[in-house]
């Protein structure tokens, strides 16, 4: 190995060791369609066994954002990989696709194999939950670009769907029901604001605040929920007219993306259970609920739009899948997002 390269801050041997530590986690995500293993120049996935009449590949990419800064501060790296997978997979689920495989990109200031293993463990956990194979990735050691104890994550997912069953929102009609599925907390959005509020109000990540029974940092790092299993269970039984993955920008930005331009939505803001972390932020940081609706998911990580006739069955299927869900609103003939208390 080049000692000169190591003197420049890039430890190739540490990279090899990190890959060895990752392998056992990656193996858990394997699917029979995967060809080859870790270490090739590209990941291979065999589509020949699928029986779609008109298969469409659906892809998505995303990162974790400034939530990573909390992971650095807490020195907790085994959950942000779940966030990475969730942010990508939930987007293609919103189009009616099933996740097939995932690739990650980890850029760091210094390659610490044990830390890389923890990150990839989280990515693998997310892939297992999503049903996606982790077929490749890249770890780039970039001294001078990142601080030694920092890194950034990006991910890319490819899924598949039957063309006639993809969810575009075109089927949405006025009077349709909007069903919200509970989030696991903040998910991976709004953390630039959260970090500013922590500083302004002198809140410590290491302290335990009521009503929580663990440090605030752990509460905030709660990973993003992956909705693959629940949405698939609904999709197999009823027609979903539209799906909205509620991410940054909250209801204002994401719900209109699931309905035709000439329609809008009316949301009943007292119709679901607000997670404790949002009550905490509202009380400690004095954030108005109306402001939160335009930044966070405020307790609804994904919204399904179905016909009135299918509403009760949809709720029942989600409950059977282990999800909390509520009727949170309806589609209207008036463009935009309207809130009612």
N, C-alpha and C positions, 0 to 999 in steps of 0.2 A: 504494500500500500504506500501511497505517496506521503512521506513525512512532510513535504513542502505544503501539500494541500491541507494537512492537519494543522500546520502552523498558521494557515490562513483562516482557520476556524471551522473547517468542514471535516468531520470525522467519519470516513467511509465505513470503518469497522463498526462504529456505533449504529450506523444505518443497517448493516447486515444483522447485527444482534437484535435490533428492533423488529426486523421482519421475522426473525425466528420466534420472537416472543409473541408476535401477532398471529402466527399460523393457527394456533389452537382455537383462537376466537373466530377467525375467518372460516375455519372448517365447519363451525356450527351453522353457518348460513348456507351451506351448499345445497344446491338443487340438482336433480338428475340431468337437467339440460346444460349444466356447466361443463365445458370441455377444458381439460388441462387443470393446472393449479396456479398457485401464486408464484410469481417470478418471471413469467413470460413478458414480452413487450406489450401485449394487449390481452384483454379478457375476451373469452369466446363463449357464446351462448347459443345453443342449438334450438331453432324454432320449428324444426320439421315435425315434431310430435304434436303440435297444436292443431286443433281442428276448426279454427275460425274460418267462416266463409269469406269475409272481407276484413282481414286483420289490419288494425291500425296501430302503429307504434306511437306511444305517448311518452314524452320526456319532460323532465323538470330539473331545475338546478337551484341551489340556494346555499346559504351559509348559516351561521349561528348568530353573528352580529356581536354587539358589545356585551352580551351576556357572558362572553368568554372572559371579560375583565373580572367578573365575579368569581369565575372558576380559578383564575390566577390568584386572586386575593384569598380564596378559601383553600387553595391547593387541592382542589377536588376536580378530577379530570375524567371520571368514569361515567358521567351522565351527559355531557355536552354532545357526545357522538349520537346519542338517542335523539337529541334536538335536531342534529344535522339531518338524520334520516327522515325524521317526522316532517320537517319543513319542506322537504322535497316530495316525499311520498304522499302527504296529504293534498298537495297541489294536483297530482295526477289522479288521485282518487276523486277529486272534485270534477273531473272530466269523465268519470265512469270507468277508469282503467284499473287493471290489476298490475301491481309492481312485479317486475321480473328480476332485474339486477341493478346493482348500485356500485358506484365508484366514488372514492374519496380523494381529497387533496389536502395534505397537511403541510403547511409552511411554518418553519420554526427558526428561532435564532440559534438554538443549540439542540441537537438531537440527543435527548435523554431517553434511552430505550424503554425504561420502566414507565415513563410518562406516556410515551407513544403507545405502549401496550394498553394502558388504561383508556386512552382515547379510542383506540380501535376496538377495545372490548365494548365500549358504549355504542360504537357504530354497529358492531355485530349484534348487540342486543336489539337495537332498533331494526336491523335487517331481519332478524328472526321474527320479531313481532309483525313486521310488514309482509313477510313471506318472500323477501327479496334476497337473492344471492349477492354477496360481496365478492365481485369477480376481479377487482383491480383497484389500484390507487397509486398515489405518489406521495412520498415524504421528501420535502425539500428543505435542506438545512441552509439557511440564508443569513449568515452573520453580517451584522451591519444593517440589514433590512428590518430585523426584528430584535428586540431585547432577548437576552439569553433565556429568560424564564417565560417568554411569551410565544404564542403561535396563533395561526388563523386556520380556519376550517372551511372547506367548500365541498359540496357533494353534487352528484349527478345521478338521476334515476331514470331508467327506461321501463316502461310498462306496455301492456297490450290491451286492446279492447276490440270488440266486434263493432264495425263501423255503424251499424244500425242501432246499437245500444249505447253509443257514446252520449254523454250528457253535455249538451251545449247551452241549455237554457231556452232553446227555441220552443220547447213544449210548455213552458210556464204560461199560466193564464191568470187573469184577475180572479181572485177568490181562492186561489190555491193556499194551502196551509204551509207556514214556515215552522219547522221543528228544529229546535236548538239542542245540540248535544253538548254536555258539560265538558269544559276544559279541565286540565289538571292544575291550572294556575295561570301564571303569566305567559306560559309557553316561551317563545323566543323573540318577543317583540316589546318595544317600549323601554328597553333597558338603558338607553342613553338618558331618558327622563328619570328612570328609577335611580340610577347612579347619582344624578344631580340632586335628587330629593334626599338620598341617604346622606349626602354631604351637607346639604343645607340644614337638615334637621338633626344632624349629629347622631345618626342611627348606626349602630355597630353590627357588622355581619356576624360577629361571634356571640352576641348577646341573645338571650331568649326573651322574647316579648310576648305578653298575653295577646291572643289566646293560644299561641303556639307552644309546643312542647319540645322544640328543637331550635337551634340557632337560626337567626333570620336568614343568614346566607344559604343555609340548606333549604329553607322554604322557597327562596327566590330561585334556586337552582333546580327546583322540581322539573323534571324533563317534560317536554312536549308530548302530549298524548298522540298516539298513532291510531287512526280510525279505520284502518284497512279491513279488519275482520267485521266490524259492525256495519260498515257501509255495504260490504259484499253481501252480508246476510239480508239486508233490506233489498238490495238490487236484484237478488235472486227471486224475490217474491212479488215485488210491486214495481211499477214504473216510477222512477225518481225524475221529476221534471227539471230540477236544478239543484246544484250544490254550491255552497260558498264556504271556503276555508277562511276563517276569521283570523287574520294576521295583523300586521302593522297597518294602522289607519282604521282599525276597528270596524264597526258596522257601516260607517259612512262610506268607506272606500270599497269594502269587499262584497257587501250584499248586492249592490247594483250590478256587479260583474256576473251575477248568476241569473239575471232576468233580462228580457228584451228591453231595448232603449225606451220603448213607449210605455212601459209599466214601472211601478215603484213598489215599495214595501212599507207596511205599517207594523211597528214593533211595540209590543206591550212590555215596558221595561221592568215591571214588577212580577213578571210571569216565571222567572227562574231564580234559582238559588245562587246568590252572590258568594263566591269563595272568600274565605277569611282573609286571604292576602289582599284582596281589593278593599275590604272593610278597613284593614289595617292602614293601607296607603291613604284612603280617604280621610281617616281620622288623624293619623300622625302627620301627614304631609299636606292636609287640607286641600285635597283635589276634589273638585265637584264631579258628581257622577256623569253629568253631561259631557264634561271634558274627557273622562275616561272612555266614553263610548267612541270617541274619535281617535283614540290611541291604542287601547288594549282590546283583548277579546271579551273582557268583563265577565268571564265565566262561560262563554259559549265558544267552543273551539271550532265547531263546524255546524252549518245549518243546512238542512235538507228541505227541499220544496216539493210537496206532493199534493195530489188532489184531495179535496175534502173527504171523498169516499175512502181513500187509503190512509187517512190520518191515524185512526186508532190502531190499525194493523202495523203501521210504521212504528208507532210508539211501543207496541208490544214486542216487535222484533228487536228494537234497540235495547229494551229492558232485558230480553232473553240473552242478548249479547253482552250484558253486564254494564251497559251504559245508562247514565242518568240523562233523561231527555224531557223536554217540555214543548208545548205549543207556545211559541213566542211571538207569533204575528201572522200576517197574511199578505198576499200580493194584492196590490191596488192598481187602479187605472191611472192614478196620478203619479207621474214620474218623480223619483227621488226617494229619500228615506224619511219617514215620519215616525216620531216617538210619542207614545202615550204612556202615562204613569197609571 
